[in-house]
Amino acid sequence: MCVLFAFLLFTALLFGLGFALHVLWWIAFIFLIFWLIGLAFRPRADAGTTGNAAAADRSDRTGPGRGSPLYSTLPERCPSG
């Protein structure tokens, strides 16, 4: 009787895992579709920019650049001398 109960428990466990994996595959497929739609309809960079806008955006993330008044307060990388 104990072996039969263990077999039924194991069968139910395998059935639950199989169902969960099947559902997870469908969820992954739905997310793949949304990701592909996002790639297809993402905003494109303007063709008319000279790159200055992108450089300004980049400097906001990386810190002050050479044109910034804060640049003179930064320590030298290599001491001249």
C-alpha positions as CSV (number, residue, x, y, z in Angstrom):
1,M,0.0,0.0,0.0
2,C,2.9,2.4,0.8
3,V,4.5,1.7,-2.5
4,L,1.2,2.5,-4.3
5,F,0.9,5.8,-2.4
6,A,4.5,6.7,-3.2
7,F,3.9,5.9,-6.8
8,L,0.7,8.1,-6.9
9,L,2.5,10.9,-5.2
10,F,5.4,10.7,-7.6
11,T,3.0,10.6,-10.6
12,A,1.2,13.7,-9.3
13,L,4.5,15.5,-8.7
14,L,5.6,14.7,-12.3
15,F,2.2,15.8,-13.6
16,G,2.5,19.1,-11.7
17,L,6.0,19.8,-12.9
18,G,5.0,19.0,-16.5
19,F,2.1,21.3,-16.3
20,A,4.2,24.1,-14.8
21,L,6.9,23.7,-17.4
22,H,4.3,23.8,-20.2
23,V,2.8,27.0,-18.7
24,L,6.3,28.5,-18.3
25,W,7.0,27.8,-22.0
26,W,3.9,29.7,-23.0
27,I,4.8,32.6,-20.8
28,A,8.3,32.7,-22.3
29,F,6.8,32.7,-25.8
30,I,4.5,35.6,-24.9
31,F,7.5,37.6,-23.5
32,L,9.5,36.8,-26.7
33,I,6.7,38.2,-28.8
34,F,6.5,41.4,-26.8
35,W,10.4,41.7,-27.0
36,L,10.3,41.3,-30.7
37,I,7.5,43.9,-31.0
38,G,9.6,46.3,-28.8
39,L,12.6,45.8,-31.1
40,A,10.5,46.5,-34.2
41,F,8.9,49.7,-32.8
42,R,11.7,51.2,-30.7
43,P,12.5,54.9,-31.3
44,R,15.2,55.4,-33.9
45,A,18.0,58.0,-33.6
46,D,17.5,61.1,-35.7
47,A,19.5,61.1,-38.9
48,G,20.0,64.9,-38.9
49,T,21.9,65.1,-35.6
50,T,25.6,65.7,-35.6
51,G,26.3,63.6,-32.5
52,N,26.5,66.5,-30.1
53,A,23.1,65.7,-28.5
54,A,24.3,62.1,-27.9
55,A,27.6,63.4,-26.5
56,A,25.7,65.7,-24.1
57,D,23.5,62.8,-23.0
58,R,26.6,60.7,-22.5
59,S,28.3,63.3,-20.4
60,D,25.4,63.5,-18.1
61,R,26.0,59.8,-17.3
62,T,29.8,59.8,-17.2
63,G,30.4,63.1,-15.3
64,P,31.7,66.5,-16.3
65,G,33.7,66.8,-19.6
66,R,36.4,69.1,-20.6
67,G,34.0,71.9,-21.4
68,S,32.5,71.8,-17.9
69,P,33.5,74.4,-15.2
70,L,33.9,71.4,-12.8
71,Y,36.6,69.9,-15.0
72,S,39.2,72.2,-13.7
73,T,38.6,71.0,-10.1
74,L,39.2,67.4,-11.0
75,P,42.7,66.0,-10.1
76,E,45.1,65.4,-12.9
77,R,45.5,61.9,-14.2
78,C,49.2,62.1,-14.8
79,P,51.1,64.8,-13.0
80,S,53.1,66.9,-15.5
81,G,56.5,67.5,-14.4
